[in-house]
Amino acid sequence: MANYPSIDAELLRSFVAIADHGGFTRAAEAVNRTQSAISMQMKRLEEDVLQRSVFERDGRQVRLTPEGQILLGYARRILKLHGEVLTTLREPHMVGSVRIGTPNDYVMRFLPGILSRFAQAYPLVQVEVHCEPSYQLLQRRDLDLSIVTREPGTEIGQLLRRERFVWAEAPGFNTHEQRPMPLAMFNTECFCRAWACNALDSLEIPYRVAYTSPSLSALMAVVSAGLAVTAQLQSLVTADMRLLGEAEGMPELPMSSIVLLRSERNQSQVSETLAEHIVEGFRL
């Protein structure tokens, strides 16, 4: 194996500063070094380490050579990993585990981006996800964090967002005109099912709960086949579905609140940091 010289992170940091600021003088200010020190670093990088030029000099202006462009991409990645290692290992409180509960309908819609960003920042934290309906999560005491849906006026915890429930059916079908209207809904304990049924009762629209499941994907599969109408949070309805409203003779549904609950027993820096990522993720 060839014995290549190592590249010091400070050399790369100065190199990136020169590339970003377009010159040695402003780069020196950015990394809090003298211009002569920066010049010596780049001389070492070009002559001793790489043995090739990474800059084209034109008076006080500098441009990256093709080799410099290649190095810039690697330098940014190396410095990013360098920072992640130091952040992770210098903050022992960010090594641990956290248990989070959420209805499975939020898992595909909201959690991928949230957990991805959290894992990038804190790769040594183990996240354990429990998928259950909101009414079951409200009864659990072993979770660090829970994301649940609540009726307006009964919010507890931290409000993440408010959303309206909407009616939806498959395009190309008029399932909502069938009498009794077939519904695909969550199981009986879900209050959104009661909302949908009460709203239909208020307009004296005959209906039957034809399909039930705790799984949103199962319900949407039934709806996609034109077999039933459903009522869900608007953000959970896919773009290929048809929304139903007053024009189709459907009653308006109320708003709902998505809230974040923190454990009173198991508070830690790990769980609070994930909570901050969840709040930001729902805001996005």
BELSULSUL-V683310 format. One record per backbone hydrogen bond with DSSP energy under -0.5 kcal/mol. CO is the residue of the C=O (numbers start at 1). NH is the residue of the N-H. Records with the same first field share a line. If there is no record, write none. Layout:
BEGIN
CO = NH + NH
END
This chain:
BEGIN
2 = 4
6 = 8
8 = 11 + 12
9 = 13
10 = 14
11 = 15
12 = 16
13 = 17
14 = 18
15 = 19
16 = 20
17 = 21
18 = 22 + 23
22 = 62
23 = 27
24 = 28
25 = 29
26 = 30
27 = 31
28 = 33
29 = 32
34 = 38
35 = 39
36 = 40
37 = 41
38 = 42
39 = 43
40 = 44
41 = 45
42 = 46
43 = 47 + 48
44 = 48 + 49
45 = 50
46 = 51 + 52
54 = 65
55 = 57
56 = 63
58 = 61
61 = 58
63 = 56
65 = 69
66 = 70
67 = 71
68 = 72
69 = 73
70 = 74
71 = 75
72 = 76
73 = 77
74 = 78
75 = 79
76 = 80
77 = 81
78 = 82
79 = 83
80 = 84
81 = 85
82 = 86
83 = 87
84 = 88
85 = 89
86 = 90
87 = 91
90 = 92
91 = 94
92 = 95
94 = 96
96 = 126
98 = 100 + 128
99 = 144 + 145
100 = 130
101 = 147
102 = 132
103 = 106 + 107
104 = 108
106 = 110 + 111
107 = 112
110 = 114
111 = 115
112 = 116
113 = 117
114 = 118
115 = 119
116 = 120
117 = 121
118 = 122
122 = 125
124 = 96
125 = 127
126 = 98 + 128
127 = 129
128 = 100
129 = 131
130 = 102 + 132
133 = 136 + 137
134 = 138
136 = 139 + 140
137 = 140
144 = 263
145 = 101
146 = 148 + 261
147 = 103
148 = 259
150 = 257
151 = 154
157 = 159
158 = 260
161 = 258
163 = 256
164 = 234
166 = 232
167 = 244
168 = 230
169 = 242
170 = 173
174 = 177
175 = 178
181 = 208
182 = 229
183 = 185 + 210 + 211
185 = 213
187 = 190
190 = 193 + 194
191 = 195
192 = 196
193 = 197
194 = 198
195 = 199
196 = 200
197 = 201
198 = 202
199 = 203
200 = 203 + 205
201 = 204
204 = 206
206 = 181
208 = 183 + 210
211 = 185
214 = 216
215 = 219
216 = 220
217 = 221
218 = 222
219 = 223
220 = 224
221 = 225
222 = 227
223 = 170 + 226
229 = 184
230 = 168
232 = 166
233 = 236 + 237
234 = 237
236 = 238
238 = 241
240 = 171
241 = 243
242 = 169
244 = 167
245 = 248 + 250
246 = 249
254 = 165
255 = 152
256 = 163
257 = 150 + 259
258 = 160 + 161
259 = 148 + 261
260 = 158
261 = 146
268 = 272
269 = 273
270 = 274
271 = 275
272 = 276
273 = 277
274 = 278
275 = 279
276 = 280
277 = 281
278 = 282
279 = 283
280 = 284
END
